[in-house]
Amino acid sequence: RLFREILNRDPEYPDIQQRIQEASVTKALTAPKNDGLAEHRAPLEEGRAEMIYEEKKGSVLLLAVGSMVKTAEKTREILASRGIACSIANARFVCPMDTDLLRTAPEKYSLIVTMEENVRRGGFGEHVDAWYSENEIRMPLLNISIPDRFLPHGSPDELSRASGIDAVSISRKIQERLEGQPDGTPDGTPCDSSWDAE
C-alpha cells in the first residue's frame, strides 16, 4: 500500500506499479527523492542503466548507484579540471545489472569506477567484479564503497569524507589509479596536498 501511494504521486514512473505486479519474482524498490536529476530520467527499463554523460573513447566510466550519481557529477567536474574525462552511468538496477553495458565497456572505457553508498562485501561493485571474472573479461575496476568498520556520528558530508566516498576523495583515488599509484589512505584523507584546495 505504501509503494502504491508513493508511485501514484510520482509522475516520473507511471508504469512501475504495473511492472511490479506483473513480475514473477520479489522486487525491492526505492522511491527517488528530489535528486536534481529529473532532466536525465529516461523511461525506466528493467536491468538497464541510464547514461548521463558519454565522453570520448578511453574515458573513465563512473557507474553509480542511487545517491552516488550526484557525487559522480561532482567527481566528473573535479577530474575534468585535471584533464581526466569521465562518463557517468546511473546504474538504476543492482540486480539485474546492465550486462550489455558491462560487456561493451572494455571497448569504450579505460576504467570502471563503481560507486555505492554501501559496504563492499556483497555490494554492487563486488557483483560487477564477479561478473567480469565469471565471463573471463578483463576490465580495470575501482570500487568506491563504505569501509566495513564502525563510523562515528556526524553529518552526511562528514561521514562521506570519513568513509572516502566524497567527490574529492574519489577523484584522488581515480587519479592515483590511472597513474598506477596506491589508492591512498583508507579514511579518505587526501595524501596529496594539491587536493586540499578542492
Secondary structure, 3 states (H helix, E strand, C coil): CHHHHHHHHCCCCCCHHHHHHHCCCCCCCCCCCCCCCHHHCCCCCCCCCEEEECCCCCEEEEEECCCHHHHHHHHHHHHHCCCCCEEEEECCCCCCCCHHHHHHHHHHEEEEEEEEEEECCCCHHHHHHHHHHHCCCCCCEEEEEECCCCCCCCCHHHHHHHHCCCHHHHHHHHHHHHCCCCCCCCCCCCCCHHHHHC
